[in-house]
């Protein structure tokens, strides 16, 4: 039974980026092991993925001494378990997994790119991150950007050659479970209770944001646009679902004050199950500055929500302008305001976008299909390795 290492920087990524993959791979004959730094989701992910979890002390920042310790710990882990495949996600886990795996002689080293934080950096930090990205890809057997636009960015940036890069299926890191993300899967009584708790009235038009409450996700721009919309349309409401992270990419004090004091902005924090909030909302507002291939617009589409997204990779592949949502320029408060106003006031447009939303996701991003394609990638790489061994034996 071939051993499969799946490594991410934090356990939240194991929980959210590859939900269900490891039990599926076990049915296909693999023996998976999860690796990440410690975090509040560490215990839950073991239950959800039905898989052992080993801690390696990685950080999400540039911490050279700590990174060397993490590299050594991962190298020793590889020597102990001798995995046939390492598959990494997220930047820090990518360099630890690919470099550590290469040094340990692991034959198949795969790295999924699901967004690049370096896109929003400059100067010496950008140069360092560029160098790390190139080294990660040099150590990898194959690199899987989770969108076509991200693939093009990687090639334009010269991180590696085209022979090493491949998008699986139509993109995404995991596809989407369209049965799970369905209004029919929810308890109607609990939805009514949540609706009362949030004080959502029949006349309200609810915009929803799901993600980390940080600047790179466009939260500051979203709050400003919503305030302008709210001044004219009293039925507008905004629900923010996600944790506040003030350490890496903080929101300005005035934005935090608006979120706390505005009665029509409902910040509910991190939610393990976002489906009830999707079911109670009318449209997704997702003005992120950078993404790989985001799950949130796919989840929203499954609940027949039109989405407002920025013209960035991933988002502009899931959403087709004028078909299942609206696409706006990044960091543009005025265009975001106009898009929100259009969905709120143009009933014909809203109804048309809503009618296409779920169908367009189901047809392109079914999760089981994605898992099978990923399994085929694993099998292909193992066969290539076995063939290479036989030639030299």
N, C-alpha and C positions, 0 to 999 in steps of 0.2 A: 504494500500500500504506500504510494508516494506521499511524502510529507510536504505540506504546503504552509509556508509562513505568510501571514497577512499582517503588515505592519503599518500603523498610522501614528502620528505624533501623540494624539490624545484619544482616550477611549470613546469620546463622543463621536469621533469620525468612524470608528468601528461600528458604532451603534446606528449612525444615520446614513453613512455613505454606502455601506455594503450589506444592508439589512437582508437577512435570509440567504445570503450567498453561501455561507459556510455549511449550514445543514444540507444545502443542495449539493455542494461539492463532496460532502461525505457520502451521499447516496451514489455518487459517481466513482467512488473508490479512493478518494483522497483523505489524508489524515491532517486536518487543519490545526494550526496553532495561531492564536492572536497575540500581537505584541504592541504595546504602547506605553507611554508614561502613565502614572497613576492619575486618577480623576474621579469625580463623583459618580460617573456612569460605569465604573469598572466592574462592580458586582452585577449590575443589571445586564450588561452586555454578555456576560458569561451565560446567563440564563437564556437570553434572547437568541444568541448565536449557537447555543449548545456546544460550546467549545472552550478549551482551556485558555487562560489569559496569563501572559508573563509580562512583568513590568520591566521596562528599560527607561532610565531617567532622562528623557528628552525634554527640551524646552522649545517654545515657539519663537524665541528671540535668537539673535546672534550671540551665542555664549561659547566661545571656542574651547575653554577648559571643560565645561560640562559636556560639550559635544564629543570631545575626545573620550571622555569616560563612557558616554552612551555608545560610541562606536566600538570600544573595547568590550563592553558588556554584550553587545549584539554579536560581535565576532565570536566570542566564547559560546554564545547560545547556538550559533550556526555549527560550530565544531562539535558541540554536544549532541545536537539532534540530527545533523546532516540532512537538511531538507533538500528535496529535488528542485523546488520552486520557492522563490521569494517574490511576493507581489506587494508593492508599497503604494501608499497614497499619502498625500500632503508633502510639502517641501522638505521639512526636517527629517521625517521618516524616510523620504526618498533618498537623501544622501547617506543616511545611516544604513538603510537597508541595501542599497545598491553597492556602495563602497565596501561595507562590511561583508556582504555576500560574496563580492568578487574576491576579496582578500582571503575569505574562508574557502573558496573553491566551489561555491554553490553554482551548479550548471545553468539554471534558468532564472534570470533576474528581470522581473517585469515591473514597470513603474507607470501608474496611472496619473495623469496630470489633470487635476480638476480645479483649474484656476491658478493664477500666478500672482501672489502678493507683490512681487517685484514690479508689476505694471504700474503701481501707484507710488513707486519710490524713485529717487534720483540721486545723483552725485556718487559718493564713495559707496553708499549702501547699495545702490543699484549695481555698481561694478562687482561688489562682493557677491550679491545674489545671482548675477549673471554667471559668474565663475562657478559658483556652487551648482547652478542648474546644468551647465555644460559638463561638469564632472559627474553629476548624477546620471546624465544620459550616456556618457562615455562608459560608465560602469554597468549600464543596463543592457540586457539582451534585446529588449523591445520596449518602446515607449508608447503608451496609449493616451493621447489627449482625448478628452471626452466630448470634444466638439470639432467640427471641421474648421471653424474660424480659429480656434486655439491651435490646431495643427498648423495652419498657415502662419500664425504668429511664431511658432517654434522654428519653422523652417526659415522664415525671413530673418529671425534673430540669429541664425546660425548655430543653434544649440546642438544640432546633430543633422545627419543626412536623411533624405527622404526614405531610404531603405529601412530605417530603424523605427519609423513612425507609422501608426495605424489607428484609425478611429473604428471602434467596434460598433457594428450596426449603424443606426442613425444618430449615435452619440449617447451620452449619459454615462454615469459610473455604475448604474445599477438598474436602469429601467424603472418602471413603476408598477406596483401591484394595483391594478385598476379595480379589482374587486374590493380590496381593503379601502381604497380611497373612493368611496361611493356613499352617497346620502342614504342608500338603502341599508347600509351596514351599521347605521347609528340608531340609538334608542331615542325615539321621538319624545318621550317624557323627560329624559335628561336634557334634550335640546331645549325644550320649553323652559325648564328650570334655569339653564344657563342664560337663556334669552332674558328672563326676568332679572337674574342677578346682574346682568350687564345693562339692564334698563334700555333694551332695544325696542323701539316702538314700531308700529306697522308702517308709519310714514318715513322712517329713517332709511337712508341709503348708506350702507356700511362699506367703507374701504378697509381692506385688510393688508397688513404687512407681516411677513413671517421671516425671521432671521435675527442675527445678532444686532443689537442696537449700537451700531458703530457708524462712524462717518463714511467709511468705504461702501456701506450698504445704502447710502443715500438718505439716511434717516433725517439729517438736518434739513436737506432740501425738501423732503416729504412733509415734515412738520410745517415748514414755512408755506409750502403750497397749500396744505390743508387749511391753515389759518386764513389764507386769502379766500379760499373756497367757502369756508365756514361763515365768513363775514357776509356773504350774499345768500348762501343756501343753508338755512338753519337745520335742514334735515340730514346734513352730512355728518357722518361719524367715522372715526378712524380707530381700528383696533391694532395694537402693536403686540405681536406674539414673539417673544425671544428674550434672551438674557442681556442685561446691560453689561458691557465690557469696557471699562474705562482705563484698562492698563495699556493695551496695544494701540488702539485707534479711537481715542475718547471723543464723545460728543461735547460741544461747547456748553458752558453753563446755562446760556439762555435757552438752548434746546431742551436741556434737562428740566429747566423751570417750566417751559411750555408743556412738556409731557406730564409733569406732575400737577400743574394747576388748571389745565384746560379740561373742563368737564366732559367734552365730547371726544377727547383722546383717551382711549382706554388701554393702558399698558398692563398686560396680564402676566408678563414674565415668561420664563421658559415653560413650555408645555410638552410633556412626553407624547401626547396625542393632540395634534393640531386639527384633526378632522371636524370637531364640533364648531370651531371658529370659522372654518371654511364653509360649513353648512349654514351658518348664520349671516354670512357676508354676501355682498352683491358684486364686488370686483376686487381684484388684487392690484395693489400699488407696490411695485418692486423696482425702485429706481437705483439699483446697485451700480457701482462704478466698475466692478470687475467680477467675473464669474468664470467658472469652468463650464459646467453644464448643470444649472441649478435645478434642484428637485421641486422647489416651491411653485414655479409656473406650471409644472406638470401636475402637481397635486391640485392646484387651483382649477386647472382645466377639467380634471376628473369630477369636480363639483360644479361644473358648468359656469365657472366664473371667468368672464373676460379679464385679461391681464394688461396692465400698463407696465411695460418693461423698457429698459434702456437699450440703445443700439450697440450692444456689446456681445462678444462671443457667447454661445449657449442660448442666451435670452432671445437673440434674433434668429435662432434656428427653431426653437420651440414655438415662438409666437410669429405668426404671419400677419403683417400689417393689414388691418381691415378685414381679417378673416376670423381670428380668435382673440384678437387684442389689438393694442396700439403700441407703437414703438416710438420712443422719444430720444433725443440726444442726452448723453450723460451730463449730470451736474447742471441741468437746465430747469430751474424752478418754474419759469413761465410756461414752458412746454408741458411740464408735468401738470401744472394748474389747468391748462387748456384741455389736456387729455382727461383729467378727472371731471372737469365740467362737461365734456362731451358725453361721457358715460352716464353722468347723473341726469342730464337734460335731454339727450337725444334718444328717445325710447326705441325708435326704429333701429338705430345703430346698435344699441345695447342688446336688443332682442336677437339681432342677426349674429353678433359676436357670441352671445350665450349659446345659440343653437349649434354652433360649430365646435365649441370649446372641448367637450368631452370626446367627441368622435375623433378629433384630430390627434388627441393624446393616445387613445386606445389603439388607433391604427398604426402609430409609429413607434411607441415606446413600451410595449408590453414586457413585463419583467421576466417572465419565464423564457421568452425568446432571447432576451439579452443574456441570461445565465447560460443558456445552451451555447450561444456564440462564444462566451468567455471560456467555457469548458473545452470547446473545440480548439481555442487558442492554447490552452494548457497542454492538451494532448499533442498538438502539432509541435510545440517546442520540446516536449519530452521525446517524441519520435526523432526529431532532428539530433538531439543529444545522444540518444541511443545509437543512431546511425553513425555519428561521428566517432563514438567509442569503438564500434565494430570495425571501422576502417583502420583503426590503429591497434587493434588487438590481434 
